[in-house]
Amino acid sequence: MTAIESDLAAALNASPNAYFIVGPELKFVWANPAYLAVTQRTAAELIGTPVFEAFDAGPGKEAPESTRQLRGSFEKVFATGVRNDIPVIHYAIPVPDADGQLAYEDRYWSVIHTPLLRNGVVAHVLQYAIDITELENLRRAATHEGAGALHAIDAIVGGALLSGARSVQADNARLETERQGLMDLFMQAPGFVTVLSGPDHVFQIHNSAYAQLIGHRDISGKPIREALPEIQGQGYFEFLDTVFATGEPYEGRASRVQLQRTPNAPLESRFLDFIYQPIRDAQGAVAGIFVQGHDVTETVRSAERQKLMIDELNHRVKNTLATIQSIAVQTARSHADPASFAEGFQARLMALSHTHDLLTRSHWEGADLEAILQHETEAHGSHRVSLNGPPVALEPAAAVSLGMIFHELATNAAKYGALSAPEGRVLVDWAVANQVRPELKLTWREIGGPPVAPPERRGFGSRLIERNVRHDLAGEVKLAYASDGFSAEFSIPLARDRSS
């Protein structure tokens, strides 16, 4: 203990005013003789005892509120490091009666709580308590005697001072309630909010939404460049510097920022609407920046998905119209009669529609090969068409092309091939080869039908099949017209749509 500390301790011990010191756990660590005298306790009874265990304000109706008020003052000083005063507090204390039993005496106090710092941190709180019970009792008695008596008492014992202290205390309580209400609104705001102080943009306070945005890291009291180092080079530090220097607000819309939302995690892109608003002091100088905004990442991504879907829909419509145009032209070449043209054109449009139905069910993510084959051959009887192969997921473009191909094969088989005869059957077998670069191997084979001969000219069906396989699917096809039945062998890469 230094000489100054020794002299201070001696002065406090010799003071007629009541002092005591508490630690962070609100236990007595020291009390001077004046305090021990006014409370009629000994140092041994109090040191190490919690304040509210030794003095609980008694059984009165005001006791719980008095206890809350006194505890709140202690806690506020420990939390803020700022002195806190209670001008008037009604706080009964237990004192020994004539028989040595503890009995509660009504007391009124004026209390000052002062922080005692160690290395910049509040280590203890010193309470200076003035017993103003007699003054309060005189004021109350004068109140019953009328305004004139009260005015006289005020003049004699300082009742006006007490009245002013009570008014200040009531105003402080009201302001504290309002402040707490504003803080609750601040913390519960749906958008993110934070307050930055000084030219280094030190975090003073931030709400739950801001904490969630940055991954609930510890940022209080840190400059933003230290607290959020990953946004260096993204322009946001420079925006803050400009707002602080010029006093002009800055607003961002759907602004992309990359944040590390969990420790050691990769950067994650978020999109923010925000505003940096300067905070000015009493002299009008910029003292800090108020940051407020909303995370609009899902809105931005939803808009991007919508644009992608519109672009994709536009692409699909154009492709479908091109396919329909091709079907119309080729069908017209093969059918001079309007009635037969209408029949053939409608049948091919229905085949295209069936494939689109399958793709719609999967949100155009693809279709299963066997499902497409079943759609295009079910009209001829499932017992007459044998399908054998593993599940194969087709990309949308491949599904449309193969749907048209299988429709042509089934139509030709029904008109001229195996399905035109009662005992005829169609066997379809497929497998996937080369798992590194998957390739569909499919064989369409007709048996039990009438004798087959190569066509004298290439019709629409064979042209559509060969064009779709080679041009649209980048594959190969071999059409064979053996006497015992028609067959077609397909070799089609499955990864073409993904790679392109």
Secondary structure, DSSP 8 states (H G I E B T S, - for coil): --HHHHHHHHHHHH-SSEEEEE-TT-BEEEE-HHHHHHHT--HHHHTTSBHHHH--B-SSTTHHHHHHHHHHHHHHHHHH---EEEEEEE-BEEEE-TTS-EEEE--EEEEEEEEEEETTEEEEEEEEEEE-HHHHHHHHHHHHH-HHHHHHHHHHH-HHHHHHHHHHHHHHHHHHHHHHHHHHHHHH-SSEEEEEETTTTEEEEE-HHHHHHTTS---TTSBHHHH-GGGTTSSHHHHHHHHHHH---EEEEEEEEEE--STT---EEEEEEEEEEEEE-TTS-EEEEEEEEEE-HHHHHHHHHHHHHHHHHHHHHHHHHHHHHHHHHHHHHH--SHHHHHHHHHHHHHHHHHHHHHHHHTTTS-EEHHHHHHHHHGGG-GGGEEEE----EE-HHHHHHHHHHHHHHHHHHHHTSGGGSTT-EEEEEEEEE-SSS-EEEEEEEEESSS-----SS--HHHHHHHHIIIIIS--EEEEEEETTEEEEEEEEESSHHHH-
